[in-house]
Amino acid sequence: MKTYLRTIVTFISDDEGATAAEYGLLVTLIALAILVGVAALGTSISDLYNSNASRVSEALPP
């Protein structure tokens, strides 16, 4: 019975898995922030290129 209780106490006090989970969560949040930033920047750059392309096509003679 003591071995069983000792195993449970060791399992509860072991925080190695918690550290790995925290790092995994941190990496996930950073990746999500990068994806949101790239998506917003990509839309902004696309709008800028489309605006410039329409200005150039209007400036050229037919």
C-alpha positions, 0 to 999 in steps of 0.5 A: 500500500505504501508503494501505491501511495508513494507512486501517487505522491510522486505523480502529483508532485512531478511537474515536468509534463506541466512545463512541456504543456506550458511551452506548447501553449506559448508556442501556439499563442505566438504562432497564432499572433504571427498568423493574424499579423501576416493575414492583416498585413497581407490584406493591407499590401494587397489593397495597396497593390490593387490601388496602384495598379488601377491608378497606373492603368487609368494613367496609361492611354488606351 
